[in-house]
Each structure stands twice: as structure tokens, then as C-alpha cells.
């Protein structure tokens, strides 16, 4: 069971970093981006009904946050009813694959860097010692982390997130994906994915290890700011402010420059034909990171461009 949980959490890291990347952009692009966002403002809602374009039954789109403190967890109005009304559910990846032992073993190896490279290859002696001491203070010997892709480690570096978080047990963090998945299991509802596990892990390989290492170092150096950013992201989510999630891109300094398209926008575009096929087959409850919903390249606008009618169903925080 531990292997199941570890793999599930590793794949969530792609999603988490996608959400974090929406809060970073190049300063020289900020003005034009703000202008674009204004033209695509949406109602504050995490749950949307999808109709039209030949559909015989409505489907639903729900924005998740992949990790959240238990004290902040809640179901926006109508979410569980929409799930119950749907014939199947689709996540960013098929969560059934998390419990396939053969898939697990193959994915775990992809968390490691290629060509026997280690973290020490990307730092000066001083910076490497700084990173090593940070994880040592967290109780994690560098021996266990040396060959893992730096972007995986970035999510843990601030100390906000622990290994295994959001997967039950004694953790004070929950995962919307896992909660929804368990509800589907209890009701014998089929689940599916918009992307494969292989693709999710390959996203890391699209970003050079040196850039990943730089991001890890910067995260450790500014852990207080990272904590504040995580809290801000929680506040935006609980208020269902999907517009602010997009506009915040222009309000932060660049982290990893030029990779937002890989982590977020191109994936949104890839999902639209997949979603169309699934909705044509059965009423589907789609659960994707809330950072994917808004903006001109967000899933809501892209679905509208494809001919669908989207109606907000949930309201601002109603616990």
C-alpha cells in the first residue's frame, strides 16, 4: 500500500507544480497578460455544467486543488450531486493506474535523473551543502534524494508538504482527487484519465535539470515566501476565484522562465478533443486542477470555442 501512495503522490507533483507555475511569469509580459485576462473574466465558481454541441446529457467540470489542509477542505455547492449525476469520472490521469503494480514499478524509475546524474552535478560546493543541510534538517538524508529529479524535491523543500501527504492516515493534508476517487469506488463509477502516467512524468524531462535545480535552490532560499504563496493559493481556491488564479501569473517574479506552456497551456489544449470524445460516449465528471480553468487558454474558454455551453453551478465559499 505504501508503494501505491508514494506513486500517487509523485504523479500529483506535476499538478502541484502546474498550479505554482501559474503564479510566475516574465516581468516584461505582465502588462499584456493582465489586459488579456480582463477579457476572459468568469464567474467565481469551481463547478461548471457542460451542455450543447450535440450532447444528449450534461457533463461537468470541477476544479480541484491537489493538496489542501483538512481544515480548509470543503465541497463547493452542487459538487457531489454533479458527481452522482455523471456516469463516469475523468481525472488528469487515470487513478486506477496508481494501483497497477506493473505501472507503479515503471513510473517509480522515471522519478530519477538520466545518465546517472546527481544533484551535486548542478551546484557549487557551497550551494550543494546548503541544499543538503536543508533536507537533513527536515530529517531526510541526501542519500535518498541524490538522483531524484530536482522538480520533485522542490515541492517538499518549503516544508509545507510531507511525503505521503493527502493520502489518509495521520496527515493533516487532503487530496480532492483521492476523495473523489474513493467516492467513485464506493459507487462503482468508472474512472478515466485525460493523460497517461507516462506523459505526466515526461513533463519533467521537458525542463532541463539545471533549471529544475535552480528552482529547488530558490525555493529553499525563499521558503517563507513559498509558504505565503501556498496560503494565497488556498485562499483563492476556497473563494473559488478562478480569475485571480490566472491574473496572479503576472504578479510574481519568474521562477522557471518559459515553461508555463509545457506545464499548463498546451496540456489544456490537448485535453479538449479527449474531453469531447468522452462526453459523446457518456456523461462525465471532469476533475482537473483549478489553475487549468480560467483565462484565454483555460479549459472553460477552450470548450466554449469548441461549441459547448458552460454554466457555473457552484457559488463562492459555502461550507
Buried (B, 14 or more C-beta within 10 A) or exposed (E): EEEBBBBBBBBBBBBBBBBBBBBBBBEEBBEEBBEBBEEBEBBBBBBBBBEEBEBEEBBBBBBBBBBBBEEBBEBBBBBEEBBEBBEBBBBBBBBBBBEBEEBBEBBBEBBBBEEEBBBBBBBEEEBBEBBBEBBEEEEBEBEEBBBBBBBBBBBBBBEBBBEBBBBEEEBEBBBBBBBBBEBBEEEEBEBBBBBEBEBBBEBBBEBEBEBBBBBBBBBBBBBEBBEEBBEBBBEBBBEBBBBBBBBBBBBBEBBBEEBBBBBBBBBBEEBBEBBBEBBEEBBBBBBBBBBBBBBBBBBBBBBBEEEBBBEBBBBBBEE
